[in-house]
Amino acid sequence: MSRAFLLHIHQHFSLSSTGTFNSPPNTTYEDSILCSHRDASSSPYNHSNTGFTGVRLRPGGRFAAEISTAGVRMWLGTFNSNEEAARAYDIAAWRFARPRHQMNFPEVSSLEEAMFLAPVPHFASSAEERHHRQGQRRITIAEADEQFMARWRREHPQDVVNVHNFWKEKQVERRVKRAGKQQRWAEYEADYAKGDASAWSPNDERWLYIISTTASEDTPSDDESIDWD
């Protein structure tokens, strides 16, 4: 097995993984109701270019609303105006007990008032209505999960500390492991650049060992992405 081929394999399975989930190429936005959301730059607390949190303009001119919980993005629907989408976001934020400063309309005093002020949703198709119902069911499930986790944190504070410390240790281990991979790969590239002057033959099994131990991606697990605090 040649060194050039091994280099190609390593470049295909690059070390620098972003950890961001991409939907299949033919998947519509509505079909991707749930997807991983680990990119800090797209935090649900950041205002988008629409002027509202959790709202973005779709190519067709309508506005999509979405909210993230436990590292998962939930689709809330599409709306004719950015304000309608923002009010849909706030309803979900109230249901997830988010602080008032993370809402689009912090002057609203309750979930009931937020629901009263929100417009009745309009659907462009039966498929869109079906997606909306599915999204609402998922929100209900996520709301129950968040309530359970909040109660668990209150009743078991030491367990929360233990879990937090466990993942801190795992992160340190991952950094050490990644540094070792990067060091081995740097040694590989330096020796590969020597060409015929390399002390290793083209078929030396050590080439394969370095490739196999540096090609895996270093992405956090689902559990590690959960906010236990």
C-alpha positions as CSV (number, residue, x, y, z in Angstrom):
1,M,0.0,0.0,0.0
2,S,1.6,3.3,-1.1
3,R,2.2,6.3,1.1
4,A,0.4,8.5,-1.5
5,F,-2.8,6.3,-1.2
6,L,-2.6,6.4,2.6
7,L,-2.3,10.2,2.5
8,H,-5.4,10.4,0.3
9,I,-7.3,8.2,2.8
10,H,-6.3,10.4,5.7
11,Q,-7.4,13.6,3.9
12,H,-10.8,12.0,3.2
13,F,-11.2,11.4,6.9
14,S,-9.8,14.7,8.1
15,L,-9.0,15.5,11.7
16,S,-10.7,18.9,11.5
17,S,-14.4,17.9,11.9
18,T,-16.9,20.6,12.7
19,G,-19.4,18.2,14.4
20,T,-22.3,19.8,12.5
21,F,-25.1,17.5,11.2
22,N,-26.2,18.2,7.6
23,S,-29.5,17.0,6.3
24,P,-29.5,14.7,3.2
25,P,-29.2,16.7,0.0
26,N,-32.8,16.1,-1.1
27,T,-34.3,16.8,2.4
28,T,-36.6,19.8,2.6
29,Y,-36.4,22.2,5.5
30,E,-39.6,21.0,7.0
31,D,-38.5,17.4,6.8
32,S,-35.6,18.3,9.0
33,I,-37.7,19.1,12.0
34,L,-35.0,17.8,14.3
35,C,-31.3,18.1,13.6
36,S,-28.1,18.5,15.6
37,H,-27.3,22.0,16.6
38,R,-23.8,22.3,18.1
39,D,-22.5,25.4,16.3
40,A,-22.2,28.2,18.9
41,S,-22.5,30.9,16.3
42,S,-26.1,29.8,15.6
43,S,-27.2,30.0,19.2
44,P,-30.9,30.4,19.7
45,Y,-30.2,33.5,21.8
46,N,-28.6,35.4,19.0
47,H,-30.8,37.7,16.9
48,S,-30.8,36.8,13.3
49,N,-30.9,39.2,10.4
50,T,-34.7,39.3,10.7
51,G,-34.4,41.3,13.9
52,F,-35.8,38.5,16.0
53,T,-34.5,35.5,18.0
54,G,-35.2,32.1,16.5
55,V,-36.5,33.5,13.2
56,R,-34.9,33.4,9.7
57,L,-36.1,34.3,6.2
58,R,-36.7,31.4,3.9
59,P,-36.0,31.6,0.1
60,G,-39.7,31.8,-0.7
61,G,-40.1,35.0,1.3
62,R,-41.8,33.5,4.3
63,F,-40.3,33.3,7.8
64,A,-39.3,30.1,9.7
65,A,-39.3,29.9,13.5
66,E,-37.2,27.4,15.4
67,I,-35.9,26.9,18.9
68,S,-33.2,24.7,20.4
69,T,-33.3,22.6,23.5
70,A,-30.7,20.1,24.8
71,G,-28.6,20.5,21.7
72,V,-31.6,19.8,19.4
73,R,-33.2,22.3,17.0
74,M,-37.0,22.1,16.8
75,W,-38.9,23.5,13.8
76,L,-41.9,25.6,14.9
77,G,-43.4,26.4,11.5
78,T,-43.3,29.0,8.7
79,F,-45.1,32.3,8.8
80,N,-46.0,35.3,6.6
81,S,-44.2,37.8,8.7
82,N,-41.2,37.9,11.0
83,E,-43.3,39.1,13.9
84,E,-45.7,36.1,13.6
85,A,-42.7,33.8,13.6
86,A,-41.2,35.6,16.6
87,R,-44.4,35.2,18.6
88,A,-44.4,31.4,17.8
89,Y,-40.8,31.3,19.1
90,D,-41.8,33.0,22.3
91,I,-44.6,30.6,22.9
92,A,-42.1,27.7,22.8
93,A,-39.7,29.8,25.0
94,W,-42.4,30.2,27.6
95,R,-43.2,26.5,27.5
96,F,-39.5,25.7,28.0
97,A,-39.3,28.2,30.9
98,R,-36.7,30.4,29.2
99,P,-35.7,33.6,31.0
100,R,-37.5,36.7,29.8
101,H,-34.4,38.4,28.3
102,Q,-34.2,35.5,25.8
103,M,-37.6,36.2,24.3
104,N,-38.6,38.5,21.5
105,F,-41.3,40.2,23.5
106,P,-40.1,40.4,27.1
107,E,-43.0,42.6,28.0
108,V,-45.4,39.7,27.7
109,S,-46.1,38.4,31.2
110,S,-47.3,34.8,30.7
111,L,-47.6,31.9,28.4
112,E,-51.4,32.5,28.1
113,E,-50.8,36.1,27.0
114,A,-48.2,35.0,24.5
115,M,-50.6,32.5,23.0
116,F,-53.4,35.1,22.9
117,L,-51.2,37.6,21.0
118,A,-49.9,35.0,18.5
119,P,-51.9,34.8,15.2
120,V,-53.7,31.7,14.2
121,P,-51.3,29.7,12.0
122,H,-52.0,29.4,8.3
123,F,-50.8,26.6,6.2
124,A,-49.9,26.6,2.5
125,S,-50.6,22.9,2.1
126,S,-51.8,19.9,4.0
127,A,-48.2,18.7,4.2
128,E,-47.2,21.9,6.0
129,E,-50.1,21.5,8.4
130,R,-49.0,17.9,9.1
131,H,-45.4,19.0,9.8
132,H,-46.8,21.7,12.2
133,R,-48.8,19.1,14.1
134,Q,-45.7,16.9,14.3
135,G,-43.6,19.8,15.6
136,Q,-46.2,20.6,18.3
137,R,-46.1,17.0,19.5
138,R,-42.3,17.1,19.7
139,I,-42.5,20.4,21.6
140,T,-44.9,18.8,24.1
141,I,-42.5,15.9,24.6
142,A,-39.5,18.2,24.9
143,E,-41.4,20.4,27.4
144,A,-42.0,17.4,29.6
145,D,-38.4,16.4,29.3
146,E,-37.2,19.8,30.4
147,Q,-39.6,19.8,33.3
148,F,-38.2,16.4,34.4
149,M,-34.6,17.6,34.1
150,A,-35.3,20.7,36.0
151,R,-36.9,18.7,38.8
152,W,-34.0,16.2,38.7
153,R,-31.4,19.0,39.0
154,R,-33.3,20.5,42.1
155,E,-33.7,17.1,43.8
156,H,-30.2,15.7,43.0
157,P,-27.7,18.6,43.0
158,Q,-24.7,16.3,43.8
159,D,-25.6,14.1,40.8
160,V,-25.5,17.2,38.6
161,V,-22.0,18.1,40.0
162,N,-20.8,14.5,39.4
163,V,-22.1,14.5,35.8
164,H,-20.5,17.9,35.1
165,N,-17.2,16.8,36.5
166,F,-17.3,13.5,34.5
167,W,-17.7,15.3,31.2
168,K,-15.0,17.8,32.2
169,E,-12.6,14.9,32.6
170,K,-13.7,13.4,29.3
171,Q,-13.0,16.7,27.5
172,V,-9.5,16.8,29.0
173,E,-8.9,13.2,27.8
174,R,-10.2,14.1,24.4
175,R,-7.9,17.1,24.1
176,V,-4.9,14.9,25.1
177,K,-5.9,12.3,22.6
178,R,-6.3,14.8,19.8
179,A,-3.0,16.4,20.6
180,G,-1.3,13.0,20.3
181,K,-3.0,12.4,16.9
182,Q,-1.9,15.7,15.6
183,Q,1.6,15.1,16.7
184,R,1.8,11.7,15.0
185,W,0.3,13.2,11.8
186,A,2.9,16.0,11.9
187,E,5.7,13.4,12.1
188,Y,4.1,11.5,9.2
189,E,3.9,14.5,7.0
190,A,7.5,15.5,7.9
191,D,8.8,12.0,7.0
192,Y,6.6,11.8,3.9
193,A,8.1,15.1,2.6
194,K,11.5,13.4,2.6
195,G,10.4,11.2,-0.3
196,D,13.1,8.7,-1.2
197,A,15.2,9.9,1.7
198,S,12.7,8.6,4.2
199,A,13.9,6.0,6.6
200,W,10.7,4.1,6.1
201,S,10.0,2.0,3.0
202,P,6.8,2.7,1.0
203,N,5.2,-0.5,2.3
204,D,6.3,-0.1,6.0
205,E,3.3,-1.0,8.2
206,R,4.0,2.1,10.4
207,W,2.5,4.3,7.6
208,L,-0.8,2.4,8.0
209,Y,-0.6,2.6,11.8
210,I,-0.3,6.3,11.8
211,I,-3.1,6.7,9.3
212,S,-5.4,4.4,11.2
213,T,-4.8,6.2,14.5
214,T,-5.2,9.7,13.3
215,A,-8.1,9.5,10.8
216,S,-11.0,9.2,13.2
217,E,-13.1,12.3,13.8
218,D,-13.1,14.0,17.3
219,T,-16.7,15.1,17.8
220,P,-18.5,15.4,21.1
221,S,-21.0,12.7,22.0
222,D,-24.7,13.6,22.3
223,D,-24.5,13.3,26.1
224,E,-21.6,15.7,26.2
225,S,-23.6,18.3,24.3
226,I,-26.3,18.4,27.0
227,D,-26.4,21.4,29.3
228,W,-26.6,19.8,32.7
229,D,-26.4,23.2,34.5
